[in-house]
Amino acid sequence: MVLEKYTVKTSDGSSTIFVPDLDETYHSTHGALQESLHVFISEGLENRSDLKDLSILEVGFGTGLNALLTYRAAAELELKVKYTTLEAYPLDWNTVRLLNYTHLMQMEKLKNKFEQMHTCKWDVFVELDSFFAIKKLKMKLQDVRLENEFDLIYFDAFSPTTQPELWTEEIFASMYRSLKPGGVLVTYCAKGTVKRALKSVGFLLQSIPGPPGKREMSRAIK
Ligand SMILES: C[S@@+](CC[C@H](N)C(=O)[O-])C[C@H]1O[C@@H](n2cnc3c(N)ncnc32)[C@H](O)[C@@H]1O
């Protein structure tokens, strides 16, 4: 079944996608851009930027906003990034092109890269630049079997209320296995049950200030 989707504006002026049947947006309504920048770039990527050469796994490619911000940050911070991203229900470019990210970021020159991210081949690494390669895996998170591969995970699934099956001990154990020792998982979620599940599979948990509109977020370390 293909669910209906609408483009909506969030409080910082950036757009996101709303899915009425799930009553869920792809990002925080308090600010899509601010949320991604805070949770994934500042508290995730920048926190690990000492590595210079990073392997990242994203759960939920969605609009590609996290991938786009990572590309930009990697260029600015002179990082080399291998970006693997999971998506079970890809959006089509005709929907994504209506989002105002490249315009808002005053980076019209990123438009091409953004389109390439969405239209490039699945299941293989595609080099978008010498410092950034992306591999989109069209699969369900539940089917992932990866070991000791990633320095950083952006865990950006729909909320535990909408998709409780993606926030279980079993899933977090699989995320733990997929990280290298010292690897870090960041997520916008700070729900008690989620924090307990993360701890129970062995993560060291840090509850840190969240983006605007959210008191806390979680950083989990292997
Ligand atoms: C919160 S949105 C992701 C937002 C995205 N990171 C962005 O920057 O736009 C969650 C994403 O997870 C995807 N998804 C839902 N169920 C999934 C599953 N079982 N496995 C992998 N992806 C899934 C959805 O299609 C959606 O794109």
The ligand as an SDF file (V2000), in Angstrom:
LIG
                    3D

 27 29  0  0  0  0  0  0  0  0999 V2000
   11.8820    9.5850   10.4020 C   0  0  0  0  0  0  0  0  0  0  0  0
   11.9100    9.0710    8.7000 S   0  0  0  0  0  0  0  0  0  0  0  0
   13.5960    9.3200    8.2310 C   0  0  0  0  0  0  0  0  0  0  0  0
   13.9970   10.7190    8.0360 C   0  0  0  0  0  0  0  0  0  0  0  0
   15.2690   10.8030    7.2340 C   0  0  0  0  0  0  0  0  0  0  0  0
   16.4350   10.4180    7.9560 N   0  0  0  0  0  0  0  0  0  0  0  0
   15.3980   12.1770    6.6360 C   0  0  0  0  0  0  0  0  0  0  0  0
   16.4410   12.8420    6.8410 O   0  0  0  0  0  0  0  0  0  0  0  0
   14.4810   12.5750    5.9380 O   0  0  0  0  0  0  0  0  0  0  0  0
   11.9300    7.2870    8.8800 C   0  0  0  0  0  0  0  0  0  0  0  0
   12.2460    6.5500    7.6050 C   0  0  0  0  0  0  0  0  0  0  0  0
   12.3260    5.1500    7.8760 O   0  0  0  0  0  0  0  0  0  0  0  0
   11.7540    4.4480    6.7890 C   0  0  0  0  0  0  0  0  0  0  0  0
   11.3260    3.1180    7.2670 N   0  0  0  0  0  0  0  0  0  0  0  0
   10.1370    2.7550    7.8090 C   0  0  0  0  0  0  0  0  0  0  0  0
   10.1530    1.4640    8.1750 N   0  0  0  0  0  0  0  0  0  0  0  0
   11.3850    0.9820    7.8740 C   0  0  0  0  0  0  0  0  0  0  0  0
   12.0160   -0.2940    8.0280 C   0  0  0  0  0  0  0  0  0  0  0  0
   11.3760   -1.3120    8.5630 N   0  0  0  0  0  0  0  0  0  0  0  0
   13.2930   -0.4340    7.6070 N   0  0  0  0  0  0  0  0  0  0  0  0
   13.9630    0.6250    7.0360 C   0  0  0  0  0  0  0  0  0  0  0  0
   13.4000    1.8510    6.8700 N   0  0  0  0  0  0  0  0  0  0  0  0
   12.1440    2.0350    7.2820 C   0  0  0  0  0  0  0  0  0  0  0  0
   10.6050    5.3360    6.3550 C   0  0  0  0  0  0  0  0  0  0  0  0
   10.2020    5.0530    5.0380 O   0  0  0  0  0  0  0  0  0  0  0  0
   11.1980    6.7230    6.5210 C   0  0  0  0  0  0  0  0  0  0  0  0
   11.8380    7.1340    5.3510 O   0  0  0  0  0  0  0  0  0  0  0  0
  1  2  1  0
  2  3  1  0
  2 10  1  0
  3  4  1  0
  4  5  1  0
  5  6  1  0
  5  7  1  0
  7  8  2  0
  7  9  1  0
 10 11  1  0
 11 12  1  0
 11 26  1  0
 12 13  1  0
 13 14  1  0
 13 24  1  0
 14 15  1  0
 14 23  1  0
 15 16  2  0
 16 17  1  0
 17 18  1  0
 17 23  2  0
 18 19  1  0
 18 20  2  0
 20 21  1  0
 21 22  2  0
 22 23  1  0
 24 25  1  0
 24 26  1  0
 26 27  1  0
M  CHG  2   2   1   9  -1
M  END
$$$$
